[in-house]
Amino acid sequence: MPEVEKPLKRGDKKRAQEADHAGERKRKKLQDESKTEGDGGKKRLDSATVGYYRRVGEKLQEDFEHAEDRDVFLKNVLSEVKGEASVVAMNSTGSITLQRLFEQSSPDQVAEVMAELAGEFKGVCCDRCGGHVVESALRKVASSAAKEEEEESEDALVVQVLSLSQVVRDNSAEFLQHVYGSHVVRTLLHVLAGCLGPPRIPSRPAAKDRHVSPQLVDFEIPTSFWYELKSLTEALMVNVKLSITNLQSSAVFQTMLTVCHRKRPKLCKRLIKDIMEYLKSCPAAPGVSPLLVFLKDQTSSRLVDTVIQLSSKSPLQDLYKNELKGQLVELALHPIANFPVQRLTAASAKLKLFPKLFDELVQGVEAILAAGHMGVIVQLAESCAEAEERQAELMQCLLTAFHCAEPGSRHVHCLPLFMSLLTYDVYYHSDTAEGGVQTEVPLSSICYHGSLLVQALAKFQERSILFDSLRTLTPADLLTLASNSFGGHVLQALITTCSDKARGKILKRLEGHFGQMACSKVGSRVLEAIWSSASVSHRQKIAEELVSNEHQLRSDQFARHVWAKFALSHFGNRMKNWMEIQTGQLNKRALFSDILD
């Protein structure tokens, strides 16, 4: 049998050699001496103990050679935690170590630590470090369910989760408003509902991920969680007033609605009804709907945002008819209220309500553009595409707003105007009807929302104006478009959705630039998207140009992937095989397209 690694012990070598009982007495003494008046007598870990848990945390990040070694190690560390779990949990080093420990421990072992914390749940949950430990323990319910642990192993942890939920119910107002405790409540709601997202991390997410809703994973829950979720939501609803005044409380209510919408739709519907009734009942100035006030508040508007997003047909129609009718343009111009307007526009896309919203918002398009609230305009275009109506009206309205509706010869200049969000006069520095057009300036000012707008317009049934405008761009402009982080998405959306004949005309103008596109981070992705939608004859023309720059493409970090994906080695040496590969890919794409349609 392999030698089992000796479990870590606290302190230095001299202390490690002492008898277990003597070492325990010394450790307790050091801990008692570490109480400070500044912390109100709160226990703190001494430096030797902190060092011990730091080494434990480092060891847990390593791979154990044998499962037996790991089990012995975990058992030893958990025995050291016993009797001081709350102190360890509320220490920054101890907190990190406990979280790592829970990841590798069994549900029973996690339940033992939670049982010790039970008497101090409120204090630990509302601690900067302790809250993370409790959240980690709660998440263990989902991971143990995913691994199909034995029921008796889950029962002990389930009991502790229910015990924690009882503490939250008894102290709901305090938990809702606490910056750390509210996060524990949100995780608790996820666990009780049976759906969990990625763990909370202290570092800020990447910019591209900040506005993306986390993907939730469903897992099986015991029947007791089903009833406890209802009890917890009822306790939280008692403090619904806090959801419109406190940022942490608002976030908890948003989470509550989100998880219930996913797993308990009937409960969610009732919660939304109660929240809306409360919001409408709040006092406001005479003749002013209280909801309009909440829509303009940074905290309460986020909750209304979620309510709109998750509401069914009837509540949305009631909301518009009784509260928002005639107010949409004013709200769209407001720096905060424009976001709920976007949610309402998105939620109504498949409803008969949408034409009414459109008729109201379209009257203020120019004012909304001037205010810089492009999210409203983009969402209006997205909803027109989804609803498959009012598309021509919106296009004409945009042409007018960007001063390229009259004379008709200006239509072909709409694409650069939309992408840069500049009017014809500003973009071309001209006050005359047909003033000098500067084709060099064009695509240097492509912006994020301009790109989103054109991508939405590319989904319209009638896109001839966009394609006519695209065909007027010079090859250099098309290359600039393909290499721009925002413009690349525009070119990809237009080329991949046009007819084979129209695609051929655009690709003809790009000839001589495919090599440069392949060597660009953005351009290579656009080229791959074009390739996926291109016919064999178009692929052959692209391949002919690319293989002439074989050395450059194979040595470039982006182009080498293009070379492999396009099977260009076969194109140069085994043309017949290459043709068979391309034909097979297109046939497979057509087959799956028929199935999906």
LINGILIN-V183822 format. One record per pair of residues at least 6 apart in sequence whose C-alpha atoms are under 7 Angstrom apart, sorted by sequence separation. I is the first residue (numbers start at 1). GAP is how many residues later the second one is. D is the distance in whole Angstrom. If there is no record, write none. Layout:
i & gap & d
I & GAP & D
I & GAP & D
This chain:
i & gap & d
10 & 6 & 7
35 & 6 & 5
36 & 6 & 7
64 & 6 & 6
88 & 6 & 5
89 & 6 & 5
124 & 6 & 5
125 & 6 & 4
175 & 6 & 5
176 & 6 & 5
190 & 6 & 5
243 & 6 & 5
244 & 6 & 6
284 & 6 & 5
294 & 6 & 5
295 & 6 & 5
331 & 6 & 5
332 & 6 & 4
348 & 6 & 5
384 & 6 & 6
385 & 6 & 7
399 & 6 & 5
404 & 6 & 5
405 & 6 & 6
417 & 6 & 6
425 & 6 & 6
430 & 6 & 7
481 & 6 & 5
482 & 6 & 4
517 & 6 & 4
518 & 6 & 4
553 & 6 & 5
554 & 6 & 5
9 & 7 & 6
35 & 7 & 6
88 & 7 & 6
124 & 7 & 6
168 & 7 & 7
175 & 7 & 5
242 & 7 & 6
243 & 7 & 4
260 & 7 & 6
261 & 7 & 5
283 & 7 & 7
294 & 7 & 6
331 & 7 & 6
384 & 7 & 6
404 & 7 & 6
417 & 7 & 7
481 & 7 & 6
517 & 7 & 5
553 & 7 & 6
570 & 7 & 7
571 & 7 & 5
15 & 8 & 7
35 & 8 & 5
102 & 8 & 6
260 & 8 & 5
282 & 8 & 6
308 & 8 & 7
495 & 8 & 6
531 & 8 & 6
570 & 8 & 5
34 & 9 & 7
35 & 9 & 6
89 & 9 & 7
125 & 9 & 7
295 & 9 & 7
332 & 9 & 6
428 & 9 & 6
482 & 9 & 6
518 & 9 & 7
554 & 9 & 7
34 & 10 & 6
243 & 10 & 7
280 & 10 & 6
404 & 10 & 7
417 & 10 & 7
428 & 10 & 6
481 & 10 & 7
517 & 10 & 7
553 & 10 & 7
257 & 11 & 6
279 & 11 & 7
280 & 11 & 6
567 & 11 & 7
34 & 12 & 6
279 & 12 & 6
31 & 13 & 7
328 & 13 & 7
31 & 14 & 6
31 & 15 & 6
402 & 15 & 7
30 & 16 & 6
198 & 16 & 7
197 & 17 & 6
197 & 18 & 6
197 & 19 & 4
196 & 20 & 5
197 & 20 & 6
402 & 20 & 7
403 & 20 & 6
404 & 20 & 6
195 & 21 & 6
196 & 21 & 5
402 & 21 & 4
403 & 21 & 6
547 & 21 & 7
195 & 22 & 5
196 & 22 & 7
402 & 22 & 6
138 & 23 & 7
195 & 23 & 4
194 & 24 & 6
195 & 24 & 6
194 & 25 & 5
420 & 25 & 5
543 & 25 & 7
194 & 26 & 6
416 & 26 & 6
420 & 26 & 5
110 & 27 & 6
194 & 27 & 6
416 & 27 & 6
419 & 27 & 5
420 & 27 & 6
85 & 28 & 7
419 & 28 & 6
514 & 28 & 7
421 & 29 & 6
420 & 30 & 6
85 & 31 & 7
86 & 31 & 6
419 & 31 & 4
515 & 31 & 6
85 & 32 & 6
328 & 32 & 7
329 & 32 & 6
418 & 32 & 6
419 & 32 & 5
514 & 32 & 7
107 & 33 & 7
192 & 33 & 5
193 & 33 & 7
328 & 33 & 6
342 & 33 & 7
346 & 33 & 7
90 & 34 & 7
95 & 34 & 6
99 & 34 & 6
192 & 34 & 7
289 & 34 & 7
309 & 34 & 6
342 & 34 & 5
345 & 34 & 7
349 & 34 & 5
443 & 34 & 7
475 & 34 & 6
479 & 34 & 7
483 & 34 & 7
488 & 34 & 6
492 & 34 & 6
496 & 34 & 6
504 & 34 & 7
519 & 34 & 7
524 & 34 & 7
95 & 35 & 6
98 & 35 & 7
102 & 35 & 7
272 & 35 & 6
305 & 35 & 5
308 & 35 & 6
329 & 35 & 6
333 & 35 & 6
345 & 35 & 7
366 & 35 & 6
419 & 35 & 7
451 & 35 & 6
455 & 35 & 6
458 & 35 & 7
471 & 35 & 6
475 & 35 & 6
488 & 35 & 7
495 & 35 & 7
524 & 35 & 7
193 & 36 & 7
301 & 36 & 7
304 & 36 & 7
308 & 36 & 6
317 & 36 & 7
332 & 36 & 7
418 & 36 & 7
451 & 36 & 6
454 & 36 & 6
458 & 36 & 6
11 & 37 & 5
90 & 37 & 6
92 & 37 & 6
99 & 37 & 6
107 & 37 & 7
192 & 37 & 6
342 & 37 & 6
346 & 37 & 6
349 & 37 & 6
350 & 37 & 6
443 & 37 & 7
483 & 37 & 6
485 & 37 & 6
492 & 37 & 6
496 & 37 & 6
519 & 37 & 6
521 & 37 & 6
10 & 38 & 7
86 & 38 & 7
91 & 38 & 6
95 & 38 & 6
298 & 38 & 6
305 & 38 & 6
309 & 38 & 6
333 & 38 & 6
338 & 38 & 7
345 & 38 & 7
349 & 38 & 5
443 & 38 & 7
448 & 38 & 6
455 & 38 & 6
484 & 38 & 7
488 & 38 & 6
492 & 38 & 7
520 & 38 & 7
524 & 38 & 7
10 & 39 & 6
54 & 39 & 6
90 & 39 & 5
297 & 39 & 7
301 & 39 & 7
447 & 39 & 7
451 & 39 & 6
483 & 39 & 5
519 & 39 & 6
53 & 40 & 7
57 & 40 & 5
60 & 40 & 7
89 & 40 & 6
90 & 40 & 5
296 & 40 & 5
446 & 40 & 7
482 & 40 & 7
483 & 40 & 5
518 & 40 & 7
519 & 40 & 5
11 & 41 & 7
53 & 41 & 6
56 & 41 & 7
89 & 41 & 5
296 & 41 & 5
446 & 41 & 7
482 & 41 & 5
518 & 41 & 5
10 & 42 & 5
45 & 42 & 7
295 & 42 & 5
44 & 43 & 6
50 & 43 & 7
57 & 43 & 7
121 & 43 & 7
43 & 44 & 6
50 & 44 & 7
53 & 44 & 6
89 & 44 & 6
332 & 44 & 7
482 & 44 & 7
518 & 44 & 7
108 & 45 & 5
111 & 45 & 6
115 & 45 & 6
107 & 46 & 6
108 & 46 & 7
111 & 46 & 5
114 & 46 & 6
536 & 46 & 6
107 & 47 & 6
536 & 47 & 7
108 & 48 & 6
108 & 49 & 7
111 & 49 & 7
131 & 49 & 6
135 & 49 & 6
250 & 49 & 7
254 & 49 & 6
261 & 49 & 7
107 & 50 & 6
131 & 50 & 7
138 & 50 & 7
250 & 50 & 7
415 & 51 & 6
126 & 52 & 7
128 & 52 & 6
135 & 52 & 6
247 & 52 & 6
254 & 52 & 6
127 & 53 & 6
131 & 53 & 6
138 & 53 & 7
246 & 53 & 7
250 & 53 & 6
412 & 53 & 7
126 & 54 & 5
245 & 54 & 6
411 & 54 & 7
415 & 54 & 6
125 & 55 & 7
126 & 55 & 4
244 & 55 & 6
245 & 55 & 7
414 & 55 & 6
415 & 55 & 7
125 & 56 & 5
244 & 56 & 4
412 & 56 & 6
413 & 56 & 6
243 & 57 & 7
412 & 57 & 4
125 & 59 & 6
412 & 60 & 7
169 & 63 & 6
172 & 63 & 7
5 & 64 & 6
172 & 64 & 6
4 & 65 & 6
7 & 66 & 5
169 & 66 & 6
173 & 66 & 6
182 & 66 & 6
186 & 66 & 6
193 & 66 & 6
185 & 67 & 7
189 & 67 & 6
193 & 67 & 7
7 & 69 & 7
177 & 69 & 7
179 & 69 & 6
186 & 69 & 6
190 & 69 & 6
391 & 69 & 7
178 & 70 & 7
182 & 70 & 7
193 & 70 & 6
177 & 71 & 6
176 & 72 & 6
177 & 72 & 6
146 & 73 & 7
176 & 73 & 5
145 & 74 & 7
378 & 74 & 7
382 & 74 & 5
385 & 74 & 6
145 & 75 & 6
374 & 75 & 6
378 & 75 & 5
381 & 75 & 6
385 & 75 & 5
176 & 76 & 7
381 & 76 & 6
142 & 77 & 6
378 & 78 & 7
